[in-house]
């Protein structure tokens, strides 16, 4: 079995046997502090044909050391977008995780909701039909992302 570990903007990814495992890395918390929830933003097409968003909480084991399994994937790509780039209304090209490694962006939905994206944010793009969403690079630095297609089986 071939395995690969990637550290990206506060997120550690461990790939093995076609699955990607992710864990948010942060500074050690005081013993009395509960762990801050880590979420994945899922973009999907609703029954109305429009893109909607929901937060999926990453559930770790009782000690926090057990990985959270993402869906099977293959063919990951690292992408770079210049400051100010706007991808006007578009749908996800396929089901995929998009992880922001550096820079900042935002996704805008049809209802005007804007979702901020920064280093370590993970989005699950599944809005394959309908009008889709707008993606913008905000700030003065380029945005670098890791796109991980989700296998259908």
C-alpha angles and dihedrals in degrees: 000000000000115000132185131191121204126186110205126173096321095322123105116206121193115191121196135147093001095304128109118215119195136193130177110233119210141156114290111274124224111267093249095051117094116228115266111244116253118212141191117215110226118203113198141160112254128209087270090064092246132115116259132179134221134177118240113199114223107233114210126187121270094275095040092236097099112093125243110236117229120199119283113279146176139181102040117193133198112217133190127204127187123240111277095022113149124194100198121213108334141146126234108274089224138341104293146151113238114199119190108223098177139352127032136272143160138220119216122203128206091261091057095257111149120203116200117224122199140157109315097018115136123203126187104209112202102146095119096153137037126041094316125201143291119248121201134184107223129192129029101292132075119258117235118196138181112221115199115187115220114231116233093226 
